[in-house]
Amino acid sequence: MSKSQITFNKKEREKKKLLKKQQKIEKKEFNKTNNDKGKSLEELFAYVDEHGNISDRPAIKLKEGESPSMASNNQDDYSFGKVVHYNTESNYGFIRDNDTQQSIYFNDRLVGQKLNLNQKVKFKFKSAKQGAQVTEVLIEY
């Protein structure tokens, strides 16, 4: 009778190979069930306004014969937000919009009053070539 050609080392290598294969399958199944990466389609969209600035919300649809400045200057277009950054030396800062989380630039000269950090405000803004700028501010109490 002849001796078996399968040695101890061959058996061990085969066991390791099967173990790795099993671990790979388990990992693949785990990744399939726990796949929470990626975003919804709406979160992937980016919009460009008339000045070339990128935004996460679509442009305002205009009626026929209406200019962009007419559409953004409605009296009821106040937004609510909070002053999140203020430079006291240069008297400028940023207001974060509560709805869109967009940071909007303001300057004391544009606003006509001094604002404080973390102050809640009601404001109007317009899109300019450099980005959104605050045009009018009312202080919330």
C-alpha positions as CSV (number, residue, x, y, z in Angstrom):
1,M,0.0,0.0,0.0
2,S,1.1,3.4,-0.8
3,K,1.2,6.3,1.5
4,S,-1.2,9.2,1.1
5,Q,0.2,12.2,-0.7
6,I,-1.7,14.7,1.4
7,T,0.7,16.0,4.0
8,F,0.0,17.9,7.2
9,N,1.0,21.2,5.6
10,K,-1.3,20.7,2.6
11,K,-4.2,20.1,5.0
12,E,-3.4,23.3,7.0
13,R,-3.1,25.4,3.8
14,E,-6.5,24.1,2.6
15,K,-8.1,24.9,6.0
16,K,-6.7,28.4,5.9
17,K,-8.0,28.9,2.3
18,L,-11.5,27.7,3.3
19,L,-11.4,30.0,6.4
20,K,-10.5,33.0,4.4
21,K,-13.1,32.3,1.8
22,Q,-15.8,31.9,4.6
23,Q,-14.7,35.2,6.2
24,K,-14.9,37.0,2.8
25,I,-18.4,35.7,2.3
26,E,-19.4,36.8,5.8
27,K,-17.9,40.3,5.3
28,K,-19.7,40.6,1.9
29,E,-23.1,39.8,3.5
30,F,-22.4,42.2,6.4
31,N,-21.6,45.0,4.0
32,K,-24.8,44.3,2.0
33,T,-27.0,44.5,5.0
34,N,-25.3,47.5,6.7
35,N,-24.8,49.7,3.6
36,D,-25.7,53.2,4.9
37,K,-23.3,55.2,2.8
38,G,-24.4,57.2,-0.1
39,K,-26.9,60.0,-0.3
40,S,-30.3,60.5,-1.7
41,L,-30.6,61.8,-5.2
42,E,-31.8,65.2,-4.0
43,E,-28.7,65.7,-1.8
44,L,-26.4,65.1,-4.8
45,F,-27.9,68.0,-6.9
46,A,-26.1,71.3,-7.2
47,Y,-27.5,74.4,-8.8
48,V,-25.8,77.4,-10.4
49,D,-27.4,80.8,-10.1
50,E,-27.2,83.6,-12.7
51,H,-23.9,84.8,-11.2
52,G,-22.2,81.4,-11.4
53,N,-22.4,80.7,-7.6
54,I,-23.1,77.1,-6.7
55,S,-26.1,76.5,-4.4
56,D,-27.9,73.5,-2.9
57,R,-31.4,74.9,-3.7
58,P,-32.9,75.6,-7.2
59,A,-33.2,79.0,-8.7
60,I,-36.5,80.9,-8.3
61,K,-38.8,80.4,-11.2
62,L,-39.7,83.7,-12.8
63,K,-43.0,84.7,-14.4
64,E,-43.0,86.1,-17.9
65,G,-41.7,89.7,-17.9
66,E,-40.4,89.5,-14.3
67,S,-36.7,90.2,-13.6
68,P,-34.7,88.4,-11.0
69,S,-34.5,91.5,-8.8
70,M,-38.3,91.8,-8.8
71,A,-38.7,88.2,-7.7
72,S,-36.4,88.4,-4.8
73,N,-37.7,91.7,-3.4
74,N,-41.1,90.6,-2.3
75,Q,-42.1,92.0,1.1
76,D,-42.8,88.6,2.6
77,D,-39.4,87.1,1.8
78,Y,-37.9,87.5,5.3
79,S,-35.8,84.6,6.5
80,F,-34.9,83.7,10.0
81,G,-31.4,83.0,11.2
82,K,-28.6,83.6,13.7
83,V,-25.3,85.5,13.6
84,V,-22.7,82.8,13.6
85,H,-19.5,84.8,12.9
86,Y,-18.7,88.5,13.6
87,N,-15.4,90.3,13.2
88,T,-15.4,93.3,15.5
89,E,-12.3,94.9,13.9
90,S,-13.7,95.0,10.4
91,N,-17.5,95.1,11.3
92,Y,-18.6,92.2,9.1
93,G,-20.0,88.8,9.8
94,F,-22.2,85.9,8.6
95,I,-25.8,85.0,9.4
96,R,-26.8,81.3,9.1
97,D,-30.2,80.8,7.6
98,N,-32.3,78.4,9.7
99,D,-34.0,76.8,6.7
100,T,-31.2,76.3,4.3
101,Q,-28.2,76.4,6.6
102,Q,-26.6,78.9,4.1
103,S,-24.2,81.4,5.5
104,I,-24.9,85.0,4.3
105,Y,-22.5,87.9,4.4
106,F,-23.4,91.1,6.2
107,N,-21.6,94.3,6.9
108,D,-22.6,96.9,9.6
109,R,-22.8,99.6,6.8
110,L,-25.1,97.5,4.7
111,V,-27.3,96.6,7.7
112,G,-27.3,100.0,9.4
113,Q,-26.8,98.6,12.9
114,K,-24.4,96.6,15.0
115,L,-25.2,92.9,15.5
116,N,-23.8,90.5,18.2
117,L,-22.6,86.9,18.0
118,N,-25.4,84.3,18.4
119,Q,-28.1,87.0,18.0
120,K,-31.4,85.8,16.4
121,V,-32.4,87.9,13.5
122,K,-35.0,88.2,10.7
123,F,-33.5,89.3,7.4
124,K,-33.7,89.8,3.7
125,F,-30.9,89.0,1.3
126,K,-30.0,89.2,-2.3
127,S,-27.7,87.3,-4.6
128,A,-24.7,89.3,-5.8
129,K,-21.8,88.5,-7.9
130,Q,-19.7,87.7,-4.8
131,G,-22.5,85.6,-3.2
132,A,-25.5,86.2,-1.0
133,Q,-25.5,89.5,0.9
134,V,-27.9,90.7,3.6
135,T,-29.9,93.8,2.6
136,E,-32.2,94.3,5.6
137,V,-32.1,93.0,9.2
138,L,-34.7,93.0,12.0
139,I,-33.6,91.9,15.5
140,E,-35.7,89.0,17.0
141,Y,-36.3,89.0,20.7
